[in-house]
Amino acid sequence: MTLGELNYESDFIPDVKLHYPLAANAVFVFFCLAMPIILMNMLVSNFLVESIFYLFFAHLNFKYAC
């Protein structure tokens, strides 16, 4: 789902020959394997940083409100 609309047949098996077919296929496979992992790591780290930030400031506001 995180790869979107990547269509291997239309992008990497075109009518004209590619200049570097091995390199193009290697980059495509690397992108398909690495991109979902990178996106999920970014989402989880952003959630953790923001939740810790909000918990810390909620604690400070509660402490000084009393």
C-alpha positions, -999 to 999 in steps of 0.1 A, spaced: 0 0 0 28 24 6 42 20 -29 12 35 -46 8 29 -83 42 15 -93 36 -6 -123 67 -27 -132 55 -37 -167 48 -2 -179 78 15 -163 106 -10 -165 97 -32 -195 91 -4 -221 91 -7 -259 126 9 -261 156 -7 -245 169 9 -213 205 21 -212 212 4 -178 186 -23 -172 204 -40 -144 209 -7 -125 173 4 -131 159 -29 -118 182 -28 -88 171 7 -79 134 -3 -83 138 -33 -60 157 -13 -35 130 14 -36 102 -12 -31 120 -27 -1 133 4 16 105 30 11 78 13 33 103 7 61 115 43 60 80 57 59 69 36 89 100 46 109 93 82 102 57 80 113 64 61 145 93 84 155 72 115 148 43 101 170 67 92 198 85 126 199 52 145 198 35 123 225 65 128 248 65 165 241 28 168 249 31 147 280 60 167 293 42 201 288 10 188 302 28 177 333 44 212 336 11 230 331 -6 208 357 22 213 382 21 251 380 -17 254 378 -22 241 413 
